[in-house]
Amino acid sequence: MKKKRLGGSDLLVGEIGLGCMSLGTEMRNAVELIHEALERGVNLLDTADLYDDGRNEEIVGQAIRGRRDRVVLATKVGNRRIPGQDGWTWDPSRQYILSAVKESLRRLGTDYIDLYQLHGGTLDDPIDETIEAFEQLKREGVIRAYGISSIRPNVIREYAAKSSIVSVMNSYSIVDRRAEEAVLPHLQERGISVIARGPLAKGTLAAKREPSRSLPDYDLEEIKALRERLQELESPDRNLTQLAIRYALGHPAVAVAIPGASSKEQLLQNISASQTPELSAEELAVIRSFSKPNIYSDHR
């Protein structure tokens, strides 16, 4: 699988990673899927302390035992569970980050994290304090690099200007093109890599699956019509799933796409996109002519 460097770090990631959130909570099945992914050339595994109340990190930790050197391990921080309260509280403070990382390390069964990501963020956060926490962890060797997972352009610009983030995880697909207008060009200029999440838009753009839900900016009938037009671009070498993942990888700012998978069939379909031809500039332009050039209305 083709590998790319994350920003200015020394982390080399396969262009298709695995978003672990959709693996489920059954240990054996999830571990088998991760092992299959690693055998097929995937090396970026993305999880978060938020997923399934930490269970997802535990599953990933079990799966990488004896395989740690083959994995670029990414997790996230910022959502805090307060005992006795329902739900999560946003906490990007230095104190919380420095304590939460210890719990993630324990669940993951490792003594370092390759890519530690802030799981959200607002302009009201103590951003300088948050950055210092990540920088401290880097100096101590607890993390190798850090980034943010955010869809807010104004927050992304702040971290791009003030910190040494190497990546931004951002929603990017044929049906969510907001990043093209407000995020991707800025990050490309600064040499910060994009990790494209949701390239299949929750299965909406997956082959052999009938869409059953609307999406922001698209009602169900519009999604069906878009799929029909995209299917005209399918070939023996590239089905709809592969086309959609290739679209997300088509922007030069994007280093890796991380579709999720809950079955071996889905996983293999996703990974097979790495063996299909890259989309030409002409093909990318045609796809853009079929879909809506969404823009951010908030957090600009």
N, C-alpha and C positions, 0 to 999 in steps of 0.2 A: 504494500500500500504506500502511496506517495506520502511523504512526511513534510511538514512545514514547521518553521520555528515560531514559537509564540513570542511576539514582540521582540524585545531586545534580550530575552532570557536565553538560557541554554536548553530550554525544554523543546524537544522535537516531538510533534504529535502527528499521528496518522490523520489524514484529512477527514476521515469519518470516525467519530468517537461514539461512545455509548452514554446516553442520558439514562441514568439508573433509576430515576423516579418511578418509571412505569413497570419495574421488574416484579412488583408485588411483594408480599411479606413471607411467602413460603420459602424457607432457606434453600432447600435442595434444588428446586426448579430455578430459582434466581441465580444460584452459584453456577449451575450448569450453563445457563445463558452467558454469564460473564466469561466462563472458561472457553466457551465456543467463540465468543467475540475475540478473546485474546489469541486463540489459535488461528483466527482468520486475519490477524494483522492489526486489530484495534489495540491502541494502547492508552488512549485517554478515557478514563472512567470518571464521570461527573456525578457527584452525590451532594447531599446537604444534611446538616444536623436536623433540619426541619422535617425532612421526609420520613413519614411514619414514626414520628417521635424518636428518631435516632436508629430505628430498626434498619433503615436502608444502609446507613454507615456500617452497622454490624454485619450485614450481609456482604457488603463490598469487602470489609475486612477479612471475613472468612474466605472469600473467593480468591483474594490475592496472597494468601499464605503460601510461601514457597515460590511466589511469582512476583514479588514486590519490585524486583529490578526490571521487570518488563512493563511496568505500569507508570503512566503519568497520572497521579492521583489528585483529583480536584474535589474540594468540598467547599462549603459556604458557612457563613456566620452572620449573626445580626438579629435573628429572631429568638427571643428569650421566653422560656416557659417559667411562669411564676407559680410556685406551689399554692394550691388552693384557688387559683383563678383559671377560668376557661380561656382557651385560645392562646395566642402568642403576643408578646409585647416587643415592639421594635427597640433595640438597644445597640447602637453602634459605638458605645463608649469604649475607651481603651481598657478599662478594668474588666468589662464583660468579655471583650475579644480575647484578652490574655487568659481568662479563666475557661472560656468555652473551648478554646483550642485544645486544652488538656483533655476534655471529655471526648472530643472528636478523635484525638489520637488514640485514646483508650478503646473506643468503639471500633476504630479502623485497624487496631492492632499494629500500629507502626509508630516510629519515633520521629517521622517528618512527613510533611504534606508538600507535594510538588507545587500545587497552585491553590492558594487560599483566597476565597472570593467573598467580598461583602455582598450579602444577599438582599440588595435593595438600595435604599438611600434617598435622602431628600436634602434640599438646600438648608433646611433648619438643623441638620445634624452638626455635631462638633467635628467637622471634616478634618481639621488639622490633627485633632486628637486621634481620630480613627486611623489616619495615615501613619501616625507615629506608632500606633500599636502594631500595624503590619510591618513597619520598618524594623521595629524591635525584634519581632519574631524572625525576620529575615537575618538580622545580625546574629541572632542566637542559633541559627541553623534549624529552627523548628519548621520553617517553610522555605522553599526555594524561590518562589515568586508569588506575587499577588495580583488580583484583578478585582473587577466588580461585575456583578450581574444586575443590569439595570436597563430599563427602557426609557429612562428620562434623559433627554438630550442635555438639559441644563446641569444635571448631576454628572453626567459623563464628561462634559467639558471641564467641570471643576476638578475632577480627579485626573483628567488628562493633563491639565495645566500644573497641578500641584504635587502629584505623586509620581512614583515610578511603576505604575501599573503596567503589566505586559499584555493584558487582555480585557475585553469587555464582552460579557455574554449578553446577547441581545436577540430578541425574537426577529426572525427574518425568513421569509418564504415568498412564494409567488403571490399569496393572498395577504401578506403583511409586509409591504415594501416601505414602511415608514422610515426605516434605517437608511435607505438610499438617499433620502433628501436631507436628513439632519444628523446622521451619525457616521455612516461609513466613510464619506470623503474626509471628515475631520480626523478620524482615527487613522486612516491610510496615510494622511499627511504627517501624522505624529509617529508613525511606525508602531502603533498599538494594534494588536491582532483582535479580530472579532471571532468569537465562538458563537456560531449560529444555532440557536435552539429553535425547535418547532418547524423544521423545514418541511414537514409533511402536514402541518397544521392540524394536529390531533387526528391524523388518518384521513383528513379530507382529500389530500392529494396522493393517497396511497393507491397503487394498482389493486384490482380485484376487491375493492371495498366500495360499497355504495354510500355516499354521503347521507347523513341523517340529521344534520344540525346546521343551523345558520352560524355565521361568524361575523365579527365586527366588519362593517362595510359590505357584507355579502349576505343576502338571504339565500334560502336553500335552492331556489330555482336558479339564481345567478351562479351558485357553486356548480350545479349540474351542467349548466351551459358552458362554464369555464372548463370543466373537465372534458367535455366533448371536444372543445377546441384544442385543448392540450393533447388529447389522445390522437389528434391528427398528426402530431409531431412524433408520435411513438414510432419505433423502428425495431427490427429484430435485435438490434444492439442495445436498445434503451426503452424501457417501459415507463409508465407514469411515475412510479416511485423513484426510479433512477433519475428521471428527468427533473423531478422536483428537488431532489438532493443536489443534483448537479447545478441547478439554478442558484441555490444558496451558496454553493462553492464558486460560482462564476464571478463574484466580485473580488477584486484583488485584495481587499482588506480582510476577507474571511480566510482564516487559517484552517478551521475545522467546523464541520456540521455535526451536531449531536442528536440524531433522531433517537427516540425511545423505542423500546420493543418489549412486548410481553410474551412473545412466543418465538420459537426457533425460526419459523417461517418468516416472520417479520424481520427478525435480526438478519437473516441471510439475504433477504431482499434489500435491506438497507446497505449492508456491507458491499453487496454486488455493484452498487453505484460507483465504487472505487475502480472497478474494472471496465466501466463504460466510458465512451469518449467525452471529453470536456465539451461544453456548449460553445459554439462559435459566437462571435460578436453579433452576427446576423440572427442566430437562433435566440440569443438573449433578447435582442430587440423585438423579435416576433412575439415572444412570451410576454414581454412588457406591454406590447400593443393589445394583447388579449386581456390583461389584468388591470386593476385599478392602481394608480400611483398614490397610495394612501399617504397622508401627511400627519404629523403630530399636531393635535389641536391644543394639547396641554404640555406643561413642563418644557417649553421651548427655551 
